[in-house]
Amino acid sequence: MGSPSDNLQPLKDKITEYIQEPGIQLGLLIDRKNRRVYIYRPGQTEKCLEDPDTVSCGSVLPGFVLNMGKIR
């Protein structure tokens, strides 16, 4: 039996594909069940936040903060 993150692999693969497209600067994959947020940026490795309260998108969306309590 695989790990719970195995179910996300098709989505991770798709985001990894999308992030290579010209003009795409950021991708977020929210895993509500395991309370993780995966952050994708061109030319960088995937970053995983464990149970964050908020997620900021930095210079891509200045001032935008995703309140994770609202989507749990």
N, C-alpha and C positions, 0 to 999 in steps of 0.2 A: 504494500500500500504506500502511495506517495505522500509527500508532505502537503500541508494545506496550501503552501505557496505554489505547488505544481498546477493547481487549478487556475492560477493567474498567468501561467506561462504564455498562453496564446495572446493575452492582452499585453504582456510585457514585450513579446516579440513584435506586435503591431505598433506599439508606441516607439520602440527602438527603430522601426522602419520609418514611421512618420517623422521622427525627430531629425532624420537625415534630409528631409525635403527643404528646399530653399525657403527662407523666411520663418521657419518654425524655430522658436527660441526656447520653448519650455513645454514639458509634458508632465502632467500629474496623474498618477494612478492611485486611487484611494481604495484601500482594502478595509472596508468597514468591519468585517468579521474579526480580523486579527489586529485591528486598530493600528494600521501602518499606512504611511503615505510614501510612495516611491516618486522621486523627482528625477526627471530626465532633461538633460541639456545637450545640445550638439557638441560632440567632441569630448564629452565627459562620461565617466562611468555613472551608472545608476546610484542614487543616494536614497537610503531608506530611513525614514523617521519613525521611531517606535512610539506610539501613543502620544502624538503631539497635541497640545491644547490648541495651537494655531499653526498655520502654514503661511509664510510670506513668500511672495513671488519676486522679491527684490526689484531690480531695475526693469524687469520685463513688464511688470504691472505695479509701478510705484504706488505705495499707499494701500494696496490691496492686501488684506489679511483674511484668510479663510479660517473661520471659527469652527473647529472640529466638533465642538460640543453640539452644534446645530445639526450635524449629519450623523451622529452616532445612533 
